[in-house]
Amino acid sequence: MLDQAVPRVAPLGGVNLRAYAAATATAWDGRAEGRSWVQATGSLLKVDLSGFTRLAERLVRSEITGAEHLNTVLNDVFVSLIEEIHARGGDVLQFGGDALLVWFEGPEEMLSHHSSQQTPKP
């Protein structure tokens, strides 16, 4: 559980970056009421794909199109994962190779409720 001041997103030379920023970060700016920070209650989740480095090395060595195949695998995994995160009220704050940093706003009890629900798979 995280309950701390979070810095707001500063505009970059008047350029609208909302399409590229996490929805949570862009919403904080409106909640700041002129302050340079926002207090938020929620949970951070760090997701790291297990075995990714080994898989990447194996694919790149074994196939001419290994890098392309690896990209397809990552896209498939991340698309499904991000859809699930959004369905449970989360927001991806950051990507880092094979890892994600995710924000779930609200009290811990709310997160527990969402995580216990089963989302039907197609």
Secondary structure as GFF3:
##gff-version 3
##sequence-region A 1 122
A	DSSP	beta_strand	2	7	.	.	.	ID=ss1
A	DSSP	three_ten_helix	18	20	.	.	.	ID=ss2
A	DSSP	alpha_helix	23	31	.	.	.	ID=ss3
A	DSSP	beta_strand	37	48	.	.	.	ID=ss4
A	DSSP	alpha_helix	52	62	.	.	.	ID=ss5
A	DSSP	alpha_helix	66	87	.	.	.	ID=ss6
A	DSSP	beta_strand	90	96	.	.	.	ID=ss7
A	DSSP	beta_strand	99	105	.	.	.	ID=ss8
A	DSSP	alpha_helix	108	116	.	.	.	ID=ss9
###
